[in-house]
Amino acid sequence: MPELKLLPLVSLTGLVHRPIEDVFAVISNHENYRHWYPGVVSVTSGDETPHGTVGKTYSETLRMPGGRLQSIRIVTVESEPPVTFVTQGDYAPLLPQMSFQLAPAGEQQTQMTWMFHSRATSPVRRLIIRLLFRPVLKRQAIAAMANLTRLLETGEVRPPPAPASR
């Protein structure tokens, strides 16, 4: 049986008035996610691997509808600085994958495309995800993209300082 492709749920594109390296540094540190994504209570590193490295793990706690807290393990599965960053979560039934594609868009500007997919393979789960999860994720993603853009442009979420040269 052929493997099902990722189920697209949300795709948003926007322009951020920050250099691509700064944008990548902020989004590739998944601990920053709590500052801009609605419902995220906390995100902590699961290991000492540097942010933006394939294999880096995080523990993310979300407040679900109804107020229940849900812990999700997040793993960086692809990272090509400063243009691509992809994570996957273990939350069933959704099995989310979040990806960012970045491109320079002029002086000190970055075009940011942010996508959510599901890795679910069951046709029944995929239908439920399309009907129940997609509308919620789209609303959250629109708010999150606005939050992220604002935080990047105002400097409220900053990339880490560059290492001191010797």
C-alpha positions as CSV (number, residue, x, y, z in Angstrom):
1,M,0.0,0.0,0.0
2,P,1.5,3.4,-1.0
3,E,2.3,5.8,1.8
4,L,-0.1,8.7,2.1
5,K,1.2,12.2,1.6
6,L,1.2,14.8,4.3
7,L,-2.3,16.3,4.8
8,P,-2.1,20.1,4.3
9,L,-4.0,22.0,7.0
10,V,-2.8,25.6,7.0
11,S,-0.4,27.6,4.9
12,L,0.3,31.3,5.5
13,T,2.8,33.6,3.9
14,G,3.9,37.0,5.2
15,L,6.6,39.6,5.1
16,V,8.7,40.4,8.1
17,H,10.9,43.5,8.4
18,R,13.9,41.6,9.8
19,P,16.9,40.0,8.1
20,I,16.5,36.3,7.2
21,E,19.2,35.2,9.7
22,D,17.4,36.9,12.6
23,V,14.0,35.3,11.6
24,F,15.6,31.9,11.3
25,A,17.4,32.2,14.7
26,V,14.0,33.0,16.4
27,I,11.9,30.3,14.8
28,S,14.5,27.6,15.0
29,N,14.6,28.0,18.8
30,H,11.3,26.3,19.5
31,E,11.3,27.6,23.1
32,N,10.2,30.9,21.5
33,Y,7.0,29.3,20.3
34,R,5.3,30.0,23.7
35,H,5.7,33.7,23.1
36,W,3.6,33.8,19.9
37,Y,1.4,30.7,19.4
38,P,-2.0,30.8,21.2
39,G,-2.6,28.1,23.8
40,V,1.1,27.2,24.3
41,V,1.7,27.2,28.1
42,S,5.4,26.2,28.0
43,V,8.2,24.8,25.9
44,T,11.4,23.4,27.3
45,S,14.4,21.8,25.6
46,G,14.6,18.1,26.0
47,D,18.3,17.9,25.5
48,E,21.5,19.9,25.1
49,T,21.5,19.8,21.3
50,P,21.8,23.3,19.9
51,H,18.5,24.9,18.6
52,G,18.1,24.6,14.9
53,T,19.8,21.2,14.8
54,V,18.1,18.1,13.4
55,G,17.2,15.8,16.3
56,K,16.8,18.6,18.8
57,T,13.8,17.7,21.1
58,Y,11.4,19.8,23.1
59,S,8.5,19.2,25.5
60,E,5.6,21.5,24.7
61,T,2.6,21.9,26.9
62,L,-0.6,23.1,25.3
63,R,-3.9,24.2,26.8
64,M,-6.5,22.2,24.9
65,P,-10.2,23.2,24.4
66,G,-11.9,22.8,27.8
67,G,-8.7,23.7,29.7
68,R,-7.0,20.3,29.8
69,L,-3.2,20.5,29.5
70,Q,-1.5,18.3,26.9
71,S,2.2,17.5,26.7
72,I,3.7,17.0,23.3
73,R,7.2,15.9,22.3
74,I,8.5,18.0,19.4
75,V,11.5,17.0,17.3
76,T,13.4,19.1,14.7
77,V,13.4,16.9,11.6
78,E,14.8,19.3,9.0
79,S,16.9,22.4,9.3
80,E,18.7,24.2,6.6
81,P,19.8,27.6,7.9
82,P,18.6,30.2,7.1
83,V,15.8,29.0,4.8
84,T,14.1,25.8,6.2
85,F,13.0,24.7,9.6
86,V,10.6,21.7,10.2
87,T,9.4,20.1,13.4
88,Q,7.1,17.1,14.1
89,G,5.0,16.5,17.2
90,D,3.8,13.2,18.7
91,Y,0.2,14.3,19.5
92,A,-2.2,11.7,18.2
93,P,-4.5,11.8,16.3
94,L,-3.1,14.9,14.6
95,L,0.6,14.0,14.3
96,P,1.5,17.6,13.4
97,Q,4.3,18.8,11.3
98,M,5.2,22.5,11.2
99,S,7.5,23.9,8.6
100,F,8.9,27.3,7.8
101,Q,10.3,28.4,4.5
102,L,12.2,31.7,4.5
103,A,13.4,33.8,1.6
104,P,15.1,37.2,1.5
105,A,12.6,39.8,0.3
106,G,14.7,43.0,0.0
107,E,16.9,44.8,2.4
108,Q,16.3,43.7,6.0
109,Q,13.1,41.8,4.9
110,T,12.1,38.2,4.9
111,Q,9.3,36.4,3.3
112,M,8.0,33.7,5.7
113,T,5.8,30.8,4.6
114,W,4.5,28.8,7.5
115,M,2.7,25.5,7.0
116,F,1.0,22.9,9.2
117,H,0.4,19.4,8.0
118,S,-0.8,16.2,9.6
119,R,1.2,12.9,9.2
120,A,-1.9,10.8,10.0
121,T,-2.4,7.9,7.6
122,S,-5.8,6.6,8.5
123,P,-8.5,7.8,6.1
124,V,-11.0,8.2,9.0
125,R,-8.5,10.2,11.1
126,R,-7.6,12.4,8.1
127,L,-11.3,13.1,7.6
128,I,-11.8,14.0,11.3
129,I,-8.6,16.2,11.2
130,R,-9.9,18.1,8.1
131,L,-13.3,18.6,9.7
132,L,-12.3,19.3,13.3
133,F,-8.7,20.4,13.6
134,R,-8.2,22.4,10.4
135,P,-10.6,25.2,11.3
136,V,-9.2,25.6,14.8
137,L,-5.6,25.4,13.5
138,K,-6.3,28.0,10.9
139,R,-7.7,30.5,13.4
140,Q,-4.8,29.9,15.7
141,A,-2.2,30.2,12.9
142,I,-3.6,33.5,11.7
143,A,-3.3,34.9,15.2
144,A,0.1,33.3,15.7
145,M,1.5,34.7,12.4
146,A,0.4,38.2,13.4
147,N,2.0,37.7,16.9
148,L,5.3,36.3,15.5
149,T,5.6,39.1,12.9
150,R,4.9,41.8,15.6
151,L,7.4,40.2,18.1
152,L,10.1,39.9,15.4
153,E,9.6,43.5,14.2
154,T,9.5,45.1,17.7
155,G,12.4,43.0,18.9
156,E,10.3,41.5,21.8
157,V,11.6,38.1,20.7
158,R,15.2,38.4,19.7
159,P,17.7,36.1,18.1
160,P,20.6,35.1,20.4
161,P,23.6,37.4,20.3
162,A,26.3,36.6,17.8
163,P,29.3,34.9,19.4
164,A,32.1,37.3,20.3
165,S,35.0,37.3,17.8
166,R,38.5,36.8,19.1
